[in-house]
Amino acid sequence: MRAVKSEAMAIQTSDPSKFRQLRTLLESADTEFLMEAHNGISAKIAEETGFKGIWASGLSISAALGVRDSNEASWTQVLEVLEFMADATTIPILVDGDTGYGNFNNMRRAVQKLIQRGIGGICIEDKLFPKTNSFIGEGQPLADIDEFCGKIKAGKDSQTDADFSIVARVEALISGWGMEEALKRAEAYRKAGADAILIHSKRNDAIEILQFLKEWANRAPVVIVPTTYYKTPTKEFQDAKTSVIIWANHNIRASIAAMRDVSARIQREQFLGGVEDNIATVNDIFNLAGNAELSQAEKRYLPVTKPMPRAIVLAASRGNELGGLTEHHPKCMIDIRGQPLLRRMVSTLNEEKIREIAVVRGYKKETVNLPSIDYVDNDRYMVTGEVATLACAEKFIKGDVIVSYGDILFRHYILPLLINAEGDIVLAVDALWRERDPDPQSHVRDLVQGSRPFRTGYLDDDAVHLKGMGRDIKADNVHGEWIGLAKLSAKGSELVKAEMAAMRADGTAENADLTMLFARLIKSGADIRVLYVTGHWLDVDNATDLENAQKFL
């Protein structure tokens, strides 16, 4: 075997062991096996099923690209496929390099590029460029022996890893040139530096292959491809000291058969139920693609981001003050400039990456049917209050939660302020409530007394604590109006659920509104924070509010 020595030998790839692995397979005292693959996922499957090496079939790669096995795919396109295959696996790849993609100079460059990508070796065949698949036609012309030997020498002199392998494929038997020509060529290629000989045949029996192995007498490793003589027991090849057997195109053929069957059945039935149990799951694809590793890497390298809260929207009431406008649907589905009020709420939540949204329905619940939302129903909406409605969604009260009325509009900036506010329970409170209506008793309001009033200025970072809440706070003590928007932390969620349980136990939950819930929490010692906002919201209770909503948008 020719030894190639040069300064370039010091250059190593990121995974030089793949070259050693392939060389070990070729030189093994036992018969080894390579499985065909043609892209990253088929290469992964070959490794997953236990094969020690991969045959990157030219026929299969061409077929996967939708072209003929006649050098219609350029060698750089093949190289790109090989790079994905090598990146996806830890076992070596022997690539079907056709005729070396040209003359000796093309061979030199191909070897260098394959080594850079961690491909264990190349197999080249002694035919003319551009090649034709060996199983097509008869008597295909062969390359000149000396020219092909020069190509082998050029490849060996160009390799930058001593263990990179060049396998010389002898086509004399397939082309009808006879056994003597096959043996003569194999010997010439061995002397030129080939690390192994691939002897090819398209007979449906192994007679000439076994004869070649006998006369060759193990002068160098021999590789065979029993595609046409597949009925011959593998033990006969093992007994004849075959080094490597390649299963050359069975993955691509299996995939074609499976895709035809599935496509035809889906086309015929126009239904997926008949095929779903007989094909790989989407999770299988995720697993093969390494999604689990990516998830771990994201935890290691990406900044830790706080998970977004879920949202619960209370939308069970009809909206009686809107009269005939809510005869056929609740006020949360009232049209506000071309979109239902609830849809605008959901869009606002979605813009802050809140995807888990639960809506509590009641009146005309079948009309509340926006997609991608969880629904729970308060079928007793006529005789219960807001606490009972919130209790219907109790299974969603866990972790961080945004609780909102279903009949409000607010500027988008308010939601991120609320999400990022400190506190286990935080209420968004309008400090400019008097600008809406200076008389706090003019209509029903959720009035708030904080530990201090809102202060204008550049900074207003001091925490404000809820001191009182309800509809009967004296005017001088009112610091704002709750806008119907609250945030609960994981601890806040547990506090709210515990207080609702206490209200159910003492019989006050049925008719209570949320202001009563929060007022009870204050009395029990809970620290409820106030986030002051300065207007930029409205609720839709009557025709005037509806008119204002059109202007608000």
N, C-alpha and C positions, 0 to 999 in steps of 0.2 A: 504494500500500500504506500502510495506516495506521501511523504511528509512535507507539508508546506510550512516554511519558516520565513517570517518577515517581521519587521517592526510592527506591522499592523495587527499581528497576533495579540499584542497587548491590549487591544481595544476589546472591551467586553460589552455585551448588551445588558439591559436591566435585569434579564432573567437568563443568564447563560446556561443554567441547568437544563433548559429544554433541549439544547444541542446535545448535551451529554446523555439525556434520556433517550433521544432517538438513536444515537450511536449505540447505546446499550441494547436497545431492542434489536437493531440490525445484527449485532454481534452475539446475541444471546444463544446459549446452548439449546434452549427450548424454542419451539415455534411460537412467534408472537403474532398479534393481530392488530390491524389498523381499521378503524371504522370511518366510512365516508361521512363528510359533512360539507356544507356549502354556504353556511352563514354562521353568525354568532350563536343563535339559539340551537341549531342542530349540532354545533361543536360542543356546546354545553351539555346537550343530551348525551352525546357520545361519551363524554367524561363522566357524567352522572351515572351512566349505566355500567361503568367499570372498565372501559377501554383505556389502555395505557398510551395510545397514540391515535392520531387523526390523519386520514387521507383527505386532503383538500382536492376533490375531484374536479378536473377541468370541465368534464361533461356536466356535472351537477351545478357548478357555479355558473356556467353558461346558461343552462336551462333555467336556473333561478332568476337570471337576468333577462330571460326571454329571448335569447339568441342561440345560434347554432354553435356547436363545438368545432368551429373552424377559424379560431383566432378572431372571431367577430367582436368579442369583448377584448379590449386592449389590455396589455399586461399591467398597466397602472390601475385599471378598474379592478382587475383580479387582485392586485396588491392591496387595494382599499378593503376588499372583502376579507382578505387574509388578516389584515390588521385588526378588524373587529373580532375575528375568530380567535386570534392569539390573545387579545385583551380579555376575552371571555373565559379563557381556560388556563389550566396549569400544566397540561400535558402537551407533548411535542406535536408539531404538525409537519407532515411530509406533503409538499405541494406538488400537484401534477403540473409541471412546468412546460408541457407540450414539447416544442423543439428548442426551448431556451429563449423563445420570443425573438428569434433572429439569428445573427451570426455570433461569433465569439465575443464581440464587443457588447452586444445586447446581453449575452450570458453574464459577462463580468458585472455589469450594472445590476442585473436582476439579483445576483448572489449578494451583492453589497446591500441592496435594499431589503432583501428578505432577512438578512442577519440583523439589520437595524430594527426590524419589527419582531424579532424573536421567533422566526420560523425555523424549525429544526433542520430542514433539508429540502432539496428539490430533486424531482425525478424528471429527466429529459429523455425524449425518444428520438431514435435515429431515422427520422423522416424529414421531409422537406417542409420549409415554411412558405406559405401558411399551411398548417396541418389539416388533415381530414380525419375524423374519428376512425379508429381502427376497424370498427365493425361495419363501416360503410364501404361497399365496393370490394373489388379484388385486385391484387397485384399492385398495391400502392408503391410508388418509387421510394427508395431508401436513400439516406444521406451517404455521401462518400465517407468511408471509414476514417481516413486521415483528417478530413474536415471535422468530423464529429469528435474525434480524439482531441483535436485542438480546442474544441469548445469545452470539453471536460477539463483540460489543462488550464484554460483561461479561468474557468469557474473556481478551480482549486487554488490557483494563484491569487485570486481576488478575495477569498474568504477571510474574514477578520476574526473568526473563531475557529480554533483547531478542530472542534468537534462537529462543525457544520458538515452535513452529509450530502454527497451528490450520488444519486442512483441513476445508472444508465439503463434505459429501457430498450431491449432488443426486439425489433419488429420483424425479424427475418422469417419466423414461422408464420406469422399472420400474412405476410406478403407473398408467401409461397416460395421463398428462397432456400428452404430446406434446413436440416439440422446442422450440416457442416458449416454453413454460412452463419447460423446462429451462434455456434460455439466459437468460430473465428472472431466474430464481432465482439462477443462477450469477453474473450481473452484480451483483445486489443483495448477495449474500454477499461478493463481491470488494470492493465499496464499503464494506461493514461492517467490513472488515479481515481477511478470511480470507487466509491465506498461499498457499493452493492450493485448487483445486476438484477433487473426486473425482466423476466422472460414472459412473453405474452403469447396467448393462443386464443383462437376463437372456435376451436373444435368443441363439440359437446361431450367429449371425453377427455381424460387427462393423460392419454398415452404419450403424446410428444413432450408434455411438460415433465412427466416422470422420467422419460428417456433423457431429456436434457439434464435433469438433476443428477441422474446416474453418471452420465458422461462428464459432467462438469466437476464432479467429485469434490464439491465443497471448497473450490479454490478461493471463493469470496462469497459473502452472504448473497443469497438468492431470495428475491421477492416474487410472489405470484399473485394473479388476480383471477380467481375461479368463477368469473361471472357466467361464462357459457358452460363450463364443466362443473356446475354446482352440485351435481348428484354424486360426485366422487367423495367418499368419506374423508374427513379432514385427517384422520389417523394415517392415511396413505401418504399424505404430504409431510406429516410429522416424521414418519418412519424414513422418508427420503431426505431428511435433514433440511427441509425448507426453513428459511430464517423468519420470513414475515409473510403472512397472508393478508391481503387487502380485500375487505368487503366494499366494493368500489362505488356503488351507486344506489344502494338500497334505501337510504333515507330519503333521497329526492324522489325515488319511485314510489315509496310508501306515502309520502306527503301528497304527491299528485293524485294517487288513487283515493286517498281520504278526502282531499279537497273536492274532487269530482263528485264523490258520493254525497257529501254534505251540501254542496252547491245545488246539485240536481234535486235533492230532497226538499231543500228550502224553496227552490223555485217551483217545485211541483205542489207542495203543501201550503206555501205562503204562511208558514207557521214555524216557530222555533222549538215547540215542545217535543217534536219527534227526534230531534238531534241532540238536544242539550245534555242528556245523560250519557251520551256516547262520545263526547269530545272533551278535550282538556278544559279545565275551568280557567276563568280569568286570573284567579289567584295563582294557578300553576305558572302562568306567564309572568306574573309579578315576581314569583319566587325565582324562576329561571333568570329573570333580568336583574336580580339582586336588589330588589326594593328594600328588603330588610336592612341591608348594609347601608343603603343611602339614608334610611331613617336614623340609624345609629350615628352616621357621619354628621347629619344635620344637628343632632344633639351635641356633638363634639365641637363643631366649627361655627355654627350659626349663633348669633346672639340669642340669649334667652328672652323670649317674648311672652308677655302675659296672655294667657288664653282669653279670647273674647267671651263675654257673658252670653247667656241665652236670654231670650225676651219672652215675657208673658203679656199679652194684650187683652184687656177686658172689654169685650164687645157684645155683651148679651142683651143690652137694653134696646128698646124700639126707638126712642127719641120722640115721645108723644108731642112735644112742642112744635115739631116740624110738620105735624098734621098729615095731610095726604101724601106728602113726599116720602113718608115711611110706611105707606100702606102695604107695599109689596116687598120691601126689604128694610133692614135696620139702618140706623143712621150711619153706621160705620161703612156702609156701601153706598152712601149718597155720593153723587157725582160732583167732584170739585174740579172744574176746568178739564173735563175729559177723562178723569180717573177717579175710582172710588176712594173715599177718604182712607180706608184701611190699606189700600194699595200704596198710597203715598207714605203712610206710616212704615209699611214693610220696606219700601225703597230706601227710606231714611235709615232704618236699621241695617239693611244690607250694605249701604255705603260705608258703614263703620265695621264691616266684615262680621256682623252678627247674622249668622245663618240659621241657628236653632231658634225658631219662633213658634210659640204656641198661642193660639187664639181661643178664648172662651166665647162660644156662641150661645145664643138663646133665641130671641125673636127671629122668625123666618130663617132658621139656621141653615137651611139648604141653599140659601142664596149667598151665604158667606163661603166661597169656594175658591179662593185664590190658590194657585199651585205652590208646592214646596213649603207648606206650612202644616204643623200639627194642630189638630182641632180637638177640643174637648167641649162638652155641651153642659150648660146649666138649663135643664128643662124646667126648672122651677123659677125662672128669671122673674116671673110676674110677682112672686111673693117673697123673694129673697133680695138681699142687698149685696154690696160690693165684696164684703168679706166672704160670703157664701160663694160668690162667683169666683173669686181668687182661689178658694179652697178646691174648686173643681179641677184646678190645674196644679194641685199640690205635688204631684209626682215630678213636675218640672221645677219646683222650688228647691234647687240644690246648686251648690257652687255659686258663682257670681250670676246675678239675675237682674235684668232691667224689667221693671213693672210699669206698664203704661195704660192709661185710659185709651180706648179705641176711637175717641171722638176729638182728638187734639191735633193741631198742627204746630210745628215749632221749627225754628231755623236750625240748620244742620250743625252749627258749631256747638249747640247746647249738649248734644249727646256725648261727644268726646270729653267735654268738661266733666260731665257727670260720671262717665266711666272711669276717669282718672282721679276723681275726687277721693280723698282719704275718708275712711269711715266704714263701719259695717252696715249702716243704713243711712243713705243720703237722699234728701229730698231736694228737687229743683224748685226753687221758690222765686217768684217774680217780685223783685223789690220795688218796681214801679207800678204796682197794682192800682194805685189811685188814679193813674193816668187813664186807665180803662174805665173806671167809675169811682168817683171820690166817695161815694156812700157805700160803706161795707155791708150794709143791710139791704141794698137795692135788689139783690137777688142772691141765691144760694152760692156761697163761696167756701173754699177750703182755706181758711185764714190761718196764718202762722205767726207765732211769736218766737223770735230767736233770742239767743243770749245777748245779742246786740243788733242794732239795725245795720243795714247796708251802708258802707262808706265809699264815697267816690275818691278816686286818687289813683296813683300809679300802681301801688301795691295794696292788696287787701288780703293778706295771706292768713290772718288769724282765724282759727277754726270757729265756726258759729254752731252752737248747739241748739237743738229744738227745745224750747221751754213750754210751749203750749200749742195746741192745734184744735181747730173746731170752727163752728160757725157763730159762736157767741162770744168771741174775744172782744174786749173793749177796744174801741177805735184807737185810743192812745197807745195800746200795747201791740197793735198789729204792725208787723214788720214786712209782711208780704203775703202772697197768695200761692199756695201750692199749685203747680201747673198740671199735676196728674202724672208726673214722671218721677220714678224712684229707682235707686240702685241698692241691691243687697249683695253683700259679700257672702262667702260660704257661711261664716258665723251669723251674719244677718239673716240669711235664709233659715237657719235653724231657729233663731229667735222668733221670726215671724211664724213659722210652723208651730212652735210651742205655744205662742200666744193665741193662735187660731184654735188650737186644741183646748186651751183654757176657756175660750169664749164658747166653744161648743159645749163644754162641760157645764158652764153656768147659764146656758140658754141665751146668750146675747149675740151669737154669731149670725143667726138667721137674717136679721134685719140691719146689721151694722154696716156702716160704710168704712172706707179705709182710714178716714181721719180718726174714727173711734179706735181702730186697731193701733195706729201710731200713738195716740194719746195714752192708751193702756200700756204700751211698751215703755213710754217715758216714765209713767208711774211705777213700773216694775224695775226701773233703774237702767234701762237700755240707753246708750248714748247715740242719739240720732242727730246726724249732722245736717246743716242747711247749706245748700249751694245757691247763692244769690245769682239770678240772671236779671237782665234789665229789659223786660218786655220780650218782643220777638216770638210770641206764641199766641195762640187763641184756641178756644174750644168751640165746638159747633153744637149749640143747643137749640137754636131757634132760627127763624128766617133771617133775622138781622145778622146773626153770626154767620149764616151761610153766605150772605152778601159780602160780609167782611172777609170771609175765606177766599172768595174769588179775587178780591183785591190783594189779599195777603200773598197770593202766589204770583 
